[in-house]
Structure formats: structure tokens, C-alpha cells
Amino acid sequence: MNPSNHVTYLDISEAKAGQRIDNFLHTHLKGVPRSHIYRILRTGEVRINRGRIKPTYRLMAGDVLRLPPVQYEPKKLNQHCPNRLKELANTILYEDAHLLVINKPSGLAVHGGSGINGGVIESLRSLFPNTPYLELVHRLDRDTSGCLMVAKKTSMLRRLHHLFRVGEIHKQYLALVKGHWNPHFTQIEAPLKKNFLQSGERIVRVSAKGKQAVSQFNIEQVFAHATLLRVRPQTGRTHQIRVHTAFKGHPIAGDNKYGDETFNQQMRHYTLKRLFLHAEKLDFFLPEINYRITVRAPLPSNLQQVLNGLAQFHLKS
């Protein structure tokens, strides 16, 4: 959408109901950074039925949405690198008429935005120009790899958002963490709260004032100075796994935000150049349409190489 210099009003149809207002605006105002969207939400410039709303508000059929003038010139996102499109085409794990699941590469943001010339969703729209509807079902951090779902139909997007809300989409991650994980730490329940630093950087902390966050852990493999965990988040908070593991004193290898720099340097000797967090598996079932999906994303070769090096060192020590 091009920037507008006047207030506009949108009537929310049944097809658009159920979406969070921040997610809806990010799709509707294509190319506008999330920071700008949250600013106009915080200042009350965006209104529903003449009233102020929070970014977590879910649209309802019949709502009247007020949009302020958006004086932002989005970057042109249609000049995608052919190598990136080819890379994404090779990451498709599953596809049908309703859904696309890819193995998102590390280092690629799911959305283009400030300082990012296009992300996964913009690239996929270029890759599939004849597919009229492609929307992210959920998100992965830029440095996290693995299973990422993209809806091809509004009805599927709404159904999957509902499953996420009721905890019926089961996700599984592999994470390499510092030290020897206590096998008694099978579940962490620690509320998380988003904060913003003076620089504008978003950071998440464990806080009694935060939202409920639950993660389940199982030890997959133990090395001399690290542990490979299989993690099943029961909630979907921002940076949840990264913050929960760091909270227990076992930050994830390669984490430059919540990690341990000495440990990160040590892991670089094993060729680790990224966050060791991979969304390995997801599954869900929609009984109303008899639709069941189980998808696995193989561990990237660069992460497998790290594990091989750690295993060899562990055998020698």
C-alpha cells in the first residue's frame, strides 16, 4: 500500500475477523516498519469504532478501523536477488492448496522492514506471482532456522491462528546450550515481558509482570561443555526459548543478545557462526476439515558440522 495523506476508514469483514490488529496493519500497510505501526497504535492514531485499542486487539466482523495518514515511503521490495529466490525454492518442505511450509534459512528475516530489503514473505510473493494470497501464520527470529508456515487462504490463516491461541499447534526445536543441563529441568514456567532499550532495541526479560510462558525440555545429547536440547514451547512468546535457557544459566550457543560471549567464542572454534536454534518439527490437526500435518526440517549442515566437532572432542577428552 502506498503512503496516504488522509485518514481512511475500513469496514472489517468476516474474512478479516480474528486477526490481531498489529498483524493486520503489517500486512495492509506493506513495507511500513513494525516500529512505525506500533507507534501509531501507541499514540491512538489507529482506532476501532472510535476507541483506542492495544496492539493485541483482535479484529471483529463489523468493526470500523480508522487509519491515520501514513507518511512513510516504503522501500521497493521487488528487486530480489535471484540466488535468494532459488534458495527459498529449495527450502519448501510441504505444499498444498491451503498451506506452504518452508525450512527458513538462518539470517533471513520473515518480514522486510527498516534496514532489510525484503524478507521471506516478500520473496515468496515474488517466487509465486500467481498465488494471490500468501500470509505468514507465525514468525521465527531472523537467526533461527526451521519450519515456517505460510497460509495460502484466509480461512486457513484464521484456523491456524485459533490453534495457536488454544495451544494445539505443536512445535519442536533443537537448541545447543552452554554447560550440562540439569535433567530435572524438564519444564520452565517463567513469565516474560518485552522491554525496549534507549536505542530502540527490543529485549525480553523474565518478569512477574510479564505474560505466562512455558517451555518443556529433554536432553538429546551431552558434550564436554554443551548440551543439545529438544525444546517444546507450550506458549509462543517472543524470544521465549532463548530467554528461558539463559534464565537457567544455560544460554544458547551463538546468541548475541542473551548469550555468553566466552561460550560463543568457544563455539566458534567448532565453526559455529550463527544462533544454534532450529525449529525442527511442527504438527497439528484440524478435525473440522480432516486436515493433519506433520512436517520436519532437517538440521542444517552447518549446525550438524558443529555437533560432529563437539562429539569428536568429547570422545577424545
Contacts in CASP RR format, 6 or more apart in sequence:
PFRMAT RR
TARGET T0000
AUTHOR 0000-0000-0000
METHOD contacts of the structure
MODEL  1
MNPSNHVTYLDISEAKAGQRIDNFLHTHLKGVPRSHIYRILRTGEVRINR
GRIKPTYRLMAGDVLRLPPVQYEPKKLNQHCPNRLKELANTILYEDAHLL
VINKPSGLAVHGGSGINGGVIESLRSLFPNTPYLELVHRLDRDTSGCLMV
AKKTSMLRRLHHLFRVGEIHKQYLALVKGHWNPHFTQIEAPLKKNFLQSG
ERIVRVSAKGKQAVSQFNIEQVFAHATLLRVRPQTGRTHQIRVHTAFKGH
PIAGDNKYGDETFNQQMRHYTLKRLFLHAEKLDFFLPEINYRITVRAPLP
SNLQQVLNGLAQFHLKS
1 28 0 8 1.000
1 29 0 8 1.000
1 30 0 8 1.000
1 32 0 8 1.000
1 70 0 8 1.000
3 69 0 8 1.000
3 70 0 8 1.000
3 71 0 8 1.000
3 72 0 8 1.000
3 73 0 8 1.000
3 74 0 8 1.000
4 67 0 8 1.000
4 69 0 8 1.000
4 70 0 8 1.000
5 69 0 8 1.000
5 71 0 8 1.000
6 69 0 8 1.000
7 66 0 8 1.000
7 67 0 8 1.000
7 68 0 8 1.000
7 69 0 8 1.000
8 66 0 8 1.000
8 67 0 8 1.000
9 64 0 8 1.000
9 65 0 8 1.000
9 66 0 8 1.000
9 67 0 8 1.000
10 28 0 8 1.000
10 64 0 8 1.000
10 65 0 8 1.000
10 67 0 8 1.000
11 62 0 8 1.000
11 63 0 8 1.000
11 64 0 8 1.000
11 65 0 8 1.000
12 59 0 8 1.000
12 60 0 8 1.000
12 61 0 8 1.000
12 62 0 8 1.000
12 63 0 8 1.000
12 64 0 8 1.000
12 65 0 8 1.000
13 61 0 8 1.000
13 62 0 8 1.000
14 61 0 8 1.000
15 154 0 8 1.000
15 155 0 8 1.000
16 24 0 8 1.000
16 59 0 8 1.000
16 61 0 8 1.000
16 154 0 8 1.000
17 58 0 8 1.000
17 59 0 8 1.000
17 60 0 8 1.000
17 61 0 8 1.000
17 62 0 8 1.000
17 63 0 8 1.000
17 158 0 8 1.000
18 58 0 8 1.000
18 59 0 8 1.000
18 60 0 8 1.000
18 158 0 8 1.000
18 161 0 8 1.000
19 58 0 8 1.000
19 59 0 8 1.000
19 157 0 8 1.000
19 158 0 8 1.000
19 161 0 8 1.000
20 55 0 8 1.000
20 56 0 8 1.000
20 57 0 8 1.000
20 58 0 8 1.000
20 59 0 8 1.000
21 41 0 8 1.000
21 46 0 8 1.000
21 48 0 8 1.000
21 53 0 8 1.000
21 54 0 8 1.000
21 55 0 8 1.000
21 56 0 8 1.000
21 57 0 8 1.000
21 58 0 8 1.000
21 59 0 8 1.000
21 65 0 8 1.000
22 34 0 8 1.000
22 37 0 8 1.000
22 38 0 8 1.000
22 41 0 8 1.000
22 55 0 8 1.000
22 56 0 8 1.000
24 59 0 8 1.000
25 32 0 8 1.000
25 37 0 8 1.000
25 41 0 8 1.000
25 46 0 8 1.000
26 32 0 8 1.000
26 34 0 8 1.000
26 37 0 8 1.000
26 111 0 8 1.000
27 135 0 8 1.000
29 37 0 8 1.000
29 70 0 8 1.000
30 74 0 8 1.000
31 72 0 8 1.000
31 74 0 8 1.000
31 75 0 8 1.000
31 77 0 8 1.000
31 112 0 8 1.000
31 113 0 8 1.000
32 70 0 8 1.000
32 72 0 8 1.000
32 74 0 8 1.000
33 72 0 8 1.000
33 113 0 8 1.000
33 114 0 8 1.000
34 111 0 8 1.000
34 113 0 8 1.000
35 114 0 8 1.000
35 200 0 8 1.000
36 70 0 8 1.000
36 72 0 8 1.000
38 55 0 8 1.000
40 46 0 8 1.000
40 68 0 8 1.000
40 70 0 8 1.000
41 53 0 8 1.000
41 54 0 8 1.000
41 55 0 8 1.000
44 52 0 8 1.000
45 68 0 8 1.000
46 53 0 8 1.000
46 65 0 8 1.000
46 66 0 8 1.000
46 67 0 8 1.000
46 68 0 8 1.000
47 53 0 8 1.000
47 65 0 8 1.000
47 66 0 8 1.000
48 57 0 8 1.000
48 59 0 8 1.000
48 63 0 8 1.000
48 64 0 8 1.000
48 65 0 8 1.000
48 66 0 8 1.000
49 63 0 8 1.000
49 64 0 8 1.000
50 64 0 8 1.000
50 66 0 8 1.000
59 65 0 8 1.000
75 113 0 8 1.000
75 115 0 8 1.000
75 117 0 8 1.000
75 118 0 8 1.000
77 112 0 8 1.000
77 117 0 8 1.000
77 118 0 8 1.000
77 119 0 8 1.000
77 122 0 8 1.000
78 126 0 8 1.000
79 117 0 8 1.000
80 118 0 8 1.000
80 122 0 8 1.000
80 123 0 8 1.000
80 126 0 8 1.000
84 108 0 8 1.000
84 123 0 8 1.000
85 123 0 8 1.000
85 126 0 8 1.000
85 127 0 8 1.000
87 105 0 8 1.000
88 102 0 8 1.000
88 120 0 8 1.000
88 123 0 8 1.000
88 124 0 8 1.000
88 127 0 8 1.000
89 127 0 8 1.000
91 102 0 8 1.000
91 103 0 8 1.000
91 104 0 8 1.000
91 105 0 8 1.000
92 100 0 8 1.000
92 101 0 8 1.000
92 102 0 8 1.000
92 103 0 8 1.000
93 101 0 8 1.000
93 102 0 8 1.000
93 103 0 8 1.000
93 147 0 8 1.000
93 295 0 8 1.000
93 296 0 8 1.000
93 297 0 8 1.000
94 100 0 8 1.000
94 101 0 8 1.000
94 293 0 8 1.000
94 295 0 8 1.000
95 101 0 8 1.000
97 152 0 8 1.000
97 153 0 8 1.000
98 151 0 8 1.000
98 152 0 8 1.000
98 153 0 8 1.000
98 155 0 8 1.000
98 156 0 8 1.000
98 291 0 8 1.000
99 137 0 8 1.000
99 149 0 8 1.000
99 150 0 8 1.000
99 151 0 8 1.000
99 152 0 8 1.000
99 156 0 8 1.000
99 293 0 8 1.000
100 124 0 8 1.000
100 134 0 8 1.000
100 149 0 8 1.000
100 150 0 8 1.000
100 151 0 8 1.000
100 152 0 8 1.000
101 147 0 8 1.000
101 148 0 8 1.000
101 149 0 8 1.000
101 150 0 8 1.000
101 282 0 8 1.000
101 293 0 8 1.000
101 295 0 8 1.000
102 120 0 8 1.000
102 124 0 8 1.000
102 147 0 8 1.000
102 148 0 8 1.000
102 150 0 8 1.000
103 145 0 8 1.000
103 146 0 8 1.000
103 147 0 8 1.000
103 148 0 8 1.000
103 297 0 8 1.000
103 298 0 8 1.000
104 110 0 8 1.000
104 120 0 8 1.000
104 140 0 8 1.000
104 144 0 8 1.000
104 145 0 8 1.000
104 146 0 8 1.000
104 147 0 8 1.000
104 148 0 8 1.000
104 279 0 8 1.000
105 145 0 8 1.000
105 300 0 8 1.000
106 142 0 8 1.000
106 143 0 8 1.000
106 144 0 8 1.000
106 145 0 8 1.000
106 274 0 8 1.000
106 275 0 8 1.000
106 300 0 8 1.000
107 142 0 8 1.000
107 143 0 8 1.000
107 274 0 8 1.000
108 119 0 8 1.000
108 120 0 8 1.000
108 142 0 8 1.000
109 116 0 8 1.000
109 118 0 8 1.000
109 119 0 8 1.000
109 120 0 8 1.000
109 142 0 8 1.000
110 119 0 8 1.000
110 120 0 8 1.000
110 121 0 8 1.000
110 136 0 8 1.000
110 139 0 8 1.000
110 140 0 8 1.000
110 142 0 8 1.000
110 148 0 8 1.000
111 118 0 8 1.000
111 119 0 8 1.000
111 120 0 8 1.000
111 121 0 8 1.000
111 122 0 8 1.000
111 136 0 8 1.000
111 139 0 8 1.000
112 118 0 8 1.000
112 119 0 8 1.000
112 121 0 8 1.000
112 122 0 8 1.000
113 119 0 8 1.000
120 136 0 8 1.000
120 148 0 8 1.000
120 150 0 8 1.000
121 134 0 8 1.000
121 135 0 8 1.000
121 136 0 8 1.000
121 150 0 8 1.000
124 134 0 8 1.000
124 150 0 8 1.000
125 131 0 8 1.000
125 134 0 8 1.000
128 134 0 8 1.000
131 152 0 8 1.000
133 151 0 8 1.000
133 152 0 8 1.000
133 153 0 8 1.000
133 154 0 8 1.000
134 150 0 8 1.000
134 151 0 8 1.000
134 152 0 8 1.000
135 150 0 8 1.000
135 151 0 8 1.000
135 154 0 8 1.000
135 157 0 8 1.000
136 148 0 8 1.000
136 149 0 8 1.000
136 150 0 8 1.000
136 151 0 8 1.000
137 149 0 8 1.000
137 150 0 8 1.000
137 151 0 8 1.000
137 157 0 8 1.000
137 160 0 8 1.000
137 161 0 8 1.000
137 164 0 8 1.000
138 148 0 8 1.000
138 149 0 8 1.000
138 160 0 8 1.000
138 164 0 8 1.000
138 169 0 8 1.000
139 148 0 8 1.000
140 146 0 8 1.000
140 148 0 8 1.000
140 279 0 8 1.000
141 239 0 8 1.000
141 242 0 8 1.000
141 275 0 8 1.000
141 277 0 8 1.000
143 274 0 8 1.000
143 275 0 8 1.000
143 277 0 8 1.000
144 275 0 8 1.000
144 277 0 8 1.000
144 278 0 8 1.000
144 279 0 8 1.000
145 277 0 8 1.000
145 278 0 8 1.000
145 279 0 8 1.000
145 297 0 8 1.000
145 300 0 8 1.000
145 303 0 8 1.000
146 278 0 8 1.000
146 279 0 8 1.000
146 280 0 8 1.000
146 297 0 8 1.000
147 171 0 8 1.000
147 279 0 8 1.000
147 280 0 8 1.000
147 281 0 8 1.000
147 282 0 8 1.000
147 295 0 8 1.000
147 296 0 8 1.000
147 297 0 8 1.000
148 279 0 8 1.000
149 160 0 8 1.000
149 282 0 8 1.000
151 157 0 8 1.000
151 160 0 8 1.000
159 286 0 8 1.000
159 288 0 8 1.000
159 289 0 8 1.000
160 169 0 8 1.000
160 284 0 8 1.000
163 169 0 8 1.000
163 284 0 8 1.000
163 286 0 8 1.000
164 236 0 8 1.000
167 234 0 8 1.000
167 235 0 8 1.000
168 284 0 8 1.000
168 285 0 8 1.000
169 282 0 8 1.000
169 283 0 8 1.000
169 284 0 8 1.000
170 232 0 8 1.000
170 281 0 8 1.000
170 282 0 8 1.000
170 283 0 8 1.000
170 284 0 8 1.000
171 232 0 8 1.000
171 233 0 8 1.000
171 279 0 8 1.000
171 281 0 8 1.000
171 282 0 8 1.000
172 230 0 8 1.000
172 231 0 8 1.000
172 232 0 8 1.000
172 279 0 8 1.000
172 280 0 8 1.000
172 281 0 8 1.000
172 282 0 8 1.000
173 230 0 8 1.000
173 231 0 8 1.000
173 232 0 8 1.000
173 233 0 8 1.000
173 241 0 8 1.000
173 277 0 8 1.000
173 278 0 8 1.000
173 279 0 8 1.000
173 280 0 8 1.000
174 220 0 8 1.000
174 228 0 8 1.000
174 229 0 8 1.000
174 230 0 8 1.000
174 231 0 8 1.000
174 276 0 8 1.000
174 277 0 8 1.000
174 278 0 8 1.000
174 280 0 8 1.000
174 299 0 8 1.000
174 303 0 8 1.000
175 228 0 8 1.000
175 229 0 8 1.000
175 231 0 8 1.000
175 241 0 8 1.000
175 245 0 8 1.000
175 252 0 8 1.000
175 276 0 8 1.000
175 277 0 8 1.000
175 278 0 8 1.000
176 226 0 8 1.000
176 227 0 8 1.000
176 228 0 8 1.000
176 229 0 8 1.000
176 252 0 8 1.000
176 253 0 8 1.000
176 267 0 8 1.000
176 272 0 8 1.000
176 276 0 8 1.000
176 303 0 8 1.000
176 306 0 8 1.000
176 307 0 8 1.000
177 226 0 8 1.000
177 227 0 8 1.000
177 228 0 8 1.000
177 229 0 8 1.000
177 245 0 8 1.000
177 250 0 8 1.000
177 251 0 8 1.000
177 252 0 8 1.000
177 253 0 8 1.000
178 225 0 8 1.000
178 226 0 8 1.000
178 249 0 8 1.000
178 250 0 8 1.000
178 251 0 8 1.000
178 252 0 8 1.000
178 253 0 8 1.000
178 259 0 8 1.000
178 260 0 8 1.000
178 263 0 8 1.000
179 225 0 8 1.000
179 226 0 8 1.000
179 227 0 8 1.000
179 250 0 8 1.000
179 263 0 8 1.000
180 222 0 8 1.000
180 227 0 8 1.000
181 217 0 8 1.000
181 219 0 8 1.000
181 222 0 8 1.000
181 227 0 8 1.000
181 229 0 8 1.000
181 250 0 8 1.000
182 248 0 8 1.000
183 219 0 8 1.000
185 217 0 8 1.000
185 248 0 8 1.000
186 216 0 8 1.000
186 217 0 8 1.000
186 218 0 8 1.000
187 214 0 8 1.000
187 215 0 8 1.000
187 216 0 8 1.000
187 217 0 8 1.000
188 214 0 8 1.000
188 215 0 8 1.000
188 217 0 8 1.000
188 244 0 8 1.000
188 247 0 8 1.000
188 248 0 8 1.000
189 212 0 8 1.000
189 213 0 8 1.000
189 214 0 8 1.000
190 206 0 8 1.000
190 213 0 8 1.000
190 243 0 8 1.000
190 244 0 8 1.000
190 247 0 8 1.000
191 206 0 8 1.000
191 207 0 8 1.000
191 208 0 8 1.000
191 209 0 8 1.000
191 210 0 8 1.000
191 211 0 8 1.000
191 212 0 8 1.000
191 213 0 8 1.000
192 204 0 8 1.000
192 205 0 8 1.000
192 206 0 8 1.000
192 207 0 8 1.000
192 210 0 8 1.000
192 211 0 8 1.000
192 213 0 8 1.000
192 237 0 8 1.000
192 238 0 8 1.000
192 239 0 8 1.000
192 240 0 8 1.000
192 243 0 8 1.000
193 204 0 8 1.000
193 205 0 8 1.000
193 206 0 8 1.000
193 207 0 8 1.000
193 209 0 8 1.000
193 210 0 8 1.000
193 211 0 8 1.000
194 202 0 8 1.000
194 203 0 8 1.000
194 204 0 8 1.000
194 238 0 8 1.000
195 202 0 8 1.000
195 203 0 8 1.000
195 204 0 8 1.000
195 205 0 8 1.000
196 202 0 8 1.000
196 203 0 8 1.000
197 203 0 8 1.000
202 238 0 8 1.000
203 257 0 8 1.000
204 237 0 8 1.000
204 238 0 8 1.000
204 239 0 8 1.000
204 240 0 8 1.000
204 242 0 8 1.000
204 243 0 8 1.000
205 243 0 8 1.000
206 243 0 8 1.000
206 244 0 8 1.000
206 247 0 8 1.000
211 235 0 8 1.000
211 237 0 8 1.000
212 235 0 8 1.000
213 235 0 8 1.000
213 236 0 8 1.000
213 237 0 8 1.000
213 240 0 8 1.000
213 243 0 8 1.000
213 244 0 8 1.000
214 233 0 8 1.000
214 234 0 8 1.000
214 235 0 8 1.000
215 231 0 8 1.000
215 232 0 8 1.000
215 233 0 8 1.000
215 234 0 8 1.000
215 235 0 8 1.000
215 240 0 8 1.000
215 241 0 8 1.000
215 244 0 8 1.000
216 231 0 8 1.000
216 232 0 8 1.000
216 233 0 8 1.000
216 234 0 8 1.000
217 229 0 8 1.000
217 230 0 8 1.000
217 231 0 8 1.000
217 232 0 8 1.000
218 229 0 8 1.000
218 230 0 8 1.000
219 227 0 8 1.000
219 228 0 8 1.000
219 229 0 8 1.000
219 230 0 8 1.000
220 227 0 8 1.000
220 228 0 8 1.000
220 229 0 8 1.000
220 230 0 8 1.000
221 227 0 8 1.000
221 228 0 8 1.000
221 307 0 8 1.000
221 311 0 8 1.000
222 228 0 8 1.000
222 314 0 8 1.000
223 310 0 8 1.000
223 311 0 8 1.000
223 313 0 8 1.000
223 314 0 8 1.000
224 310 0 8 1.000
224 313 0 8 1.000
224 314 0 8 1.000
224 317 0 8 1.000
225 263 0 8 1.000
225 266 0 8 1.000
226 253 0 8 1.000
226 263 0 8 1.000
226 267 0 8 1.000
226 310 0 8 1.000
227 250 0 8 1.000
228 307 0 8 1.000
229 245 0 8 1.000
230 280 0 8 1.000
231 241 0 8 1.000
233 240 0 8 1.000
233 241 0 8 1.000
239 257 0 8 1.000
239 258 0 8 1.000
241 252 0 8 1.000
241 277 0 8 1.000
242 251 0 8 1.000
242 252 0 8 1.000
242 255 0 8 1.000
242 257 0 8 1.000
242 258 0 8 1.000
242 259 0 8 1.000
242 275 0 8 1.000
242 277 0 8 1.000
243 258 0 8 1.000
245 251 0 8 1.000
245 252 0 8 1.000
246 252 0 8 1.000
246 255 0 8 1.000
246 258 0 8 1.000
246 259 0 8 1.000
251 258 0 8 1.000
251 259 0 8 1.000
251 260 0 8 1.000
251 263 0 8 1.000
252 258 0 8 1.000
252 259 0 8 1.000
252 275 0 8 1.000
252 276 0 8 1.000
252 277 0 8 1.000
253 263 0 8 1.000
253 264 0 8 1.000
253 267 0 8 1.000
253 272 0 8 1.000
253 275 0 8 1.000
253 276 0 8 1.000
253 306 0 8 1.000
254 264 0 8 1.000
254 267 0 8 1.000
254 272 0 8 1.000
254 274 0 8 1.000
254 275 0 8 1.000
254 276 0 8 1.000
255 264 0 8 1.000
255 275 0 8 1.000
255 277 0 8 1.000
256 264 0 8 1.000
256 275 0 8 1.000
264 272 0 8 1.000
267 276 0 8 1.000
267 306 0 8 1.000
270 305 0 8 1.000
270 306 0 8 1.000
270 309 0 8 1.000
270 310 0 8 1.000
270 313 0 8 1.000
271 302 0 8 1.000
271 305 0 8 1.000
271 306 0 8 1.000
272 302 0 8 1.000
272 303 0 8 1.000
272 306 0 8 1.000
273 302 0 8 1.000
274 302 0 8 1.000
274 303 0 8 1.000
276 303 0 8 1.000
276 306 0 8 1.000
278 297 0 8 1.000
278 299 0 8 1.000
278 300 0 8 1.000
278 303 0 8 1.000
279 297 0 8 1.000
280 296 0 8 1.000
280 297 0 8 1.000
280 299 0 8 1.000
281 294 0 8 1.000
281 295 0 8 1.000
281 296 0 8 1.000
281 297 0 8 1.000
282 293 0 8 1.000
282 294 0 8 1.000
282 295 0 8 1.000
283 292 0 8 1.000
283 293 0 8 1.000
283 294 0 8 1.000
283 295 0 8 1.000
284 292 0 8 1.000
284 293 0 8 1.000
285 291 0 8 1.000
285 292 0 8 1.000
285 293 0 8 1.000
286 292 0 8 1.000
299 307 0 8 1.000
END
